[in-house]
């Protein structure tokens, strides 16, 4: 059950375009997946004139994409830096690269993707991870390579061919078993195909950023950071990145494979130290960038959860780690023996809070011991339940027609009643002033002084989970790296 909660959180917090935009063509890039939208209407003006055989993506698709990833994020300095990189790539592309329009998305998810008509998208979460201009140039060059190499068209043709073969076998030959086998084989072929697309885009991007004067090793550095980011996020959910097996149907190759490929491509160009990195330019561009959750979706501050839109907040028990999404919060104890979920639902017309709780909202769990009470001055109900392997404590608070639900589960026969009591006692409705005071965390630059260490810099981020590891991740540092006095480093602060 705990794994299903984690999977549910992952699906919601990433706001995958596959969910929000049905029918899109998926091609994995930097995050869990990247998207190249197929044809879908027309738009005024042609952004990338070389892609003349693909119908331009419609404004409607663009708006749906914005909705899926939190809307557009306005960051003039970062946008200007991105535009400058694309202009240099285009100038060095000898006419192969047309005009591209860049949108920064208001999402902490680390991702980048492109439309076939030349619209490029990067999340603010990705921008925060880059440490110099050559690294972000490798990201943009990679996405541009997908467009200029016509990967959207190739993928669509391959999917159409796969669907046709599967239909012929299952319908014409009337052989469901054979049809399933052929379908699985076709999916495997598609996965290999898209992995090759990723490697191809990587190779093209290394050559292009080198021609533009950037350090070709920027691609390998940034891919290494992506791998570390995945490990950091996974370990935060008590999962080891090493325990994750490669899914053969994955739409992108493992990060180590890509790092090896781009490093080899860079070595063919020259030894390390060639090309421009311009770290100061990029650091200036990302200073002040919002980091992490948007307060409108709720933010995590240590063990506290605050939602400025709903004007509610609560604290998790000692030792819990929280992670928020747009419509839920997941918490896991340090030893993995207890799990917390917080979300909300709307009561049906005429439905009472007691009848709703009595009906049970956890599949396979009988709700018993229902008790009417008040939480934060609002009508509420507490209950408990028992599953096959878990013991549950439940609480529901009604505010208007909304019901805010807490589920706390403990392995075996351990009753988490004490921990649930601390949660509901902490639940409160924020005043308008308190709600307005909830601001997003931001990327700040701090110059290291003599004697500063990773640990001392991490002390500047007390609200962050595992601040030492986060500081290393944001700045591309190894665990025992020494800081350079006078050099600026990224920290996360209000």
Secondary structure, DSSP 4 states (H G I P E B T S, - for coil): -HHHHHHHHHHHHHT-HHHHSTTPEEE--SSS-EEE---BS--SS-SSTT-TTSPPBPHHHHHHHHHHTTSB---HHHHHHHHHHHHHHHHHTTTS----EEEEES-SS--EEE-TTSEEEEEHHHHHH--SHHHHHHHHHHHHHHHHTTHHHHHHHHHHHHHHHHHIIIIIS--HHHHHHHHHHHHHHHHHHHHHHHHHHHHHHHHHHHHTTB-TTHHHHHHHHHHHHHHHHHHTTT--GGGPPPPTT-SS--HHHHHHHHHHHHHHH--TT-SB--HHHHHHHHTT-EES--GGG-EEETTEEEETTTTEEEEPPTTEEEEE-SSEEEEEETTSSEEEEEEEEEPPTT--HHHHHHH-SSTT-EEEEEEEEEETTEEEEEEEEE-SSEEEEEEEEEETTEEEEEEEEEETT---HHHHHHHHHH-EEPPHHHHHT---EEEEEEE--TT--HHHHHTT-TTSTTHHHHHHHHHT--TTPPPPTT-EEEEEE-
